[in-house]
Amino acid sequence: MTTRTAKYPVFALRLAQARERSGLSQTQLGVLAGLDPAVASPTINQYERGKHEPQLKRAKRLAEVLGIPPAFLYTEDDLLAELL
């Protein structure tokens, strides 16, 4: 994982990792996941900084948009994350 590992919770790290791999901006991801465009970027930014974590329903929607299983967002095991 990145050097942010110790500073951020696993959900925040995995979300940023998946979003960056997808090539989506924070705004694009938020809008595709159903957030209002006015709050899409700040909301995703807060998730990626670990300030807030979405409820499971929104986490599942984020995973769907990113084309990953929701479990990827929660696994602390880097090998398992790669397999997912």
DAJOFEN-V249899 format. One line per field, one symbol per residue. psi: psi as a letter, one per 20 degrees, with the letter a starting at -180 (. if undefined). Layout:
BEGIN
psi->???
END
This chain:
BEGIN
psi->ariighhqqhggghgggggghijqrgggggghjjqphhjgghghghghijhqpqqgghghgggghikqqhhhiipiohghghh.
END
